[in-house]
Amino acid sequence: MFLEYGLTAENANDAMLAAGKNKRSFVFLEPPQNLGSITAADVYRAKSVSEHKAIVKEWARTAWEAWSTHHDTIRAWLPNKALQQARR
């Protein structure tokens, strides 16, 4: 949501909490073979706050990209109402 909708971290968290209220509709998603090129170790090695933020954002982007075959399913889990409220 942060990447696709430009939500702030706080608003994205609120939307995720709202989606979690509907978790009974969640189904197992077969994980991708490759989870992306960035790992927690890359974040750990950041030398500054700005570098840390940049690596975390890139980590999120590559992880989201890795799960691309499931994007439609994941998007469907987020109630439209939650997204609309989070954008405020």
CYANA upper distance limits for C-alpha pairs under 8 A (distance plus 0.5 A):
  1 MET  CA      5 TYR  CA      5.67
  1 MET  CA      6 GLY  CA      7.24
  1 MET  CA      7 LEU  CA      6.74
  1 MET  CA     12 ALA  CA      6.32
  2 PHE  CA      6 GLY  CA      5.40
  2 PHE  CA      7 LEU  CA      5.18
  2 PHE  CA      8 THR  CA      6.88
  2 PHE  CA      9 ALA  CA      7.17
  2 PHE  CA     12 ALA  CA      6.36
  3 LEU  CA      7 LEU  CA      8.05
  3 LEU  CA     60 ALA  CA      8.43
  3 LEU  CA     61 ARG  CA      7.54
  7 LEU  CA     11 ASN  CA      6.21
  7 LEU  CA     12 ALA  CA      6.00
  7 LEU  CA     86 ALA  CA      7.81
  7 LEU  CA     87 ARG  CA      6.89
  8 THR  CA     12 ALA  CA      6.48
  9 ALA  CA     13 ASN  CA      6.61
 10 GLU  CA     14 ASP  CA      6.80
 11 ASN  CA     15 ALA  CA      6.74
 11 ASN  CA     86 ALA  CA      5.29
 11 ASN  CA     87 ARG  CA      7.26
 12 ALA  CA     16 MET  CA      6.67
 12 ALA  CA     86 ALA  CA      7.16
 13 ASN  CA     17 LEU  CA      6.69
 14 ASP  CA     18 ALA  CA      6.81
 14 ASP  CA     82 ALA  CA      8.29
 14 ASP  CA     86 ALA  CA      6.85
 15 ALA  CA     19 ALA  CA      6.69
 15 ALA  CA     78 LEU  CA      7.87
 15 ALA  CA     82 ALA  CA      5.75
 15 ALA  CA     83 LEU  CA      6.29
 15 ALA  CA     85 GLN  CA      8.31
 15 ALA  CA     86 ALA  CA      6.23
 16 MET  CA     20 GLY  CA      6.62
 16 MET  CA     78 LEU  CA      7.96
 17 LEU  CA     21 LYS  CA      7.20
 18 ALA  CA     22 ASN  CA      7.98
 18 ALA  CA     78 LEU  CA      7.98
 18 ALA  CA     79 PRO  CA      7.97
 18 ALA  CA     82 ALA  CA      6.33
 19 ALA  CA     23 LYS  CA      7.42
 19 ALA  CA     77 TRP  CA      6.62
 19 ALA  CA     78 LEU  CA      5.34
 19 ALA  CA     79 PRO  CA      6.75
 19 ALA  CA     82 ALA  CA      7.74
 22 ASN  CA     26 PHE  CA      8.14
 22 ASN  CA     77 TRP  CA      7.85
 23 LYS  CA     77 TRP  CA      8.42
 25 SER  CA     77 TRP  CA      7.91
 26 PHE  CA     77 TRP  CA      7.55
 29 LEU  CA     70 HIS  CA      7.72
 31 PRO  CA     35 LEU  CA      8.43
 31 PRO  CA     67 TRP  CA      7.75
 32 PRO  CA     66 ALA  CA      6.82
 32 PRO  CA     67 TRP  CA      6.65
 34 ASN  CA     66 ALA  CA      7.06
 35 LEU  CA     62 THR  CA      8.16
 35 LEU  CA     63 ALA  CA      6.23
 35 LEU  CA     66 ALA  CA      5.97
 35 LEU  CA     67 TRP  CA      8.11
 36 GLY  CA     59 TRP  CA      8.02
 36 GLY  CA     62 THR  CA      5.57
 36 GLY  CA     63 ALA  CA      5.71
 36 GLY  CA     65 GLU  CA      8.17
 36 GLY  CA     66 ALA  CA      6.30
 37 SER  CA     59 TRP  CA      8.24
 37 SER  CA     62 THR  CA      7.31
 38 ILE  CA     42 ASP  CA      6.72
 38 ILE  CA     55 ILE  CA      8.48
 38 ILE  CA     58 GLU  CA      8.10
 38 ILE  CA     59 TRP  CA      5.78
 38 ILE  CA     62 THR  CA      7.69
 39 THR  CA     43 VAL  CA      7.39
 39 THR  CA     59 TRP  CA      7.45
 40 ALA  CA     44 TYR  CA      6.66
 41 ALA  CA     45 ARG  CA      6.85
 42 ASP  CA     46 ALA  CA      7.32
 42 ASP  CA     55 ILE  CA      7.79
 43 VAL  CA     52 HIS  CA      6.44
 43 VAL  CA     55 ILE  CA      6.46
 43 VAL  CA     56 VAL  CA      6.94
 44 TYR  CA     52 HIS  CA      8.44
 46 ALA  CA     51 GLU  CA      6.12
 46 ALA  CA     52 HIS  CA      5.57
 46 ALA  CA     55 ILE  CA      8.11
 47 LYS  CA     51 GLU  CA      6.94
 47 LYS  CA     52 HIS  CA      7.71
 48 SER  CA     52 HIS  CA      6.56
 49 VAL  CA     53 LYS  CA      6.68
 50 SER  CA     54 ALA  CA      6.73
 51 GLU  CA     55 ILE  CA      6.62
 52 HIS  CA     56 VAL  CA      6.62
 53 LYS  CA     57 LYS  CA      6.66
 54 ALA  CA     58 GLU  CA      6.72
 55 ILE  CA     59 TRP  CA      6.42
 56 VAL  CA     60 ALA  CA      6.65
 57 LYS  CA     61 ARG  CA      6.74
 58 GLU  CA     62 THR  CA      6.63
 59 TRP  CA     63 ALA  CA      6.54
 60 ALA  CA     64 TRP  CA      6.52
 61 ARG  CA     65 GLU  CA      6.60
 62 THR  CA     66 ALA  CA      6.59
 63 ALA  CA     67 TRP  CA      7.05
 64 TRP  CA     68 SER  CA      6.96
 67 TRP  CA     71 HIS  CA      7.18
 70 HIS  CA     74 ILE  CA      6.72
 71 HIS  CA     75 ARG  CA      6.51
 72 ASP  CA     76 ALA  CA      6.69
 73 THR  CA     77 TRP  CA      7.17
 74 ILE  CA     78 LEU  CA      7.81
 78 LEU  CA     82 ALA  CA      7.39
 78 LEU  CA     83 LEU  CA      7.60
 79 PRO  CA     83 LEU  CA      7.15
 80 ASN  CA     84 GLN  CA      6.67
 81 LYS  CA     85 GLN  CA      6.65
 82 ALA  CA     86 ALA  CA      6.53
 83 LEU  CA     87 ARG  CA      6.75
 84 GLN  CA     88 ARG  CA      7.50
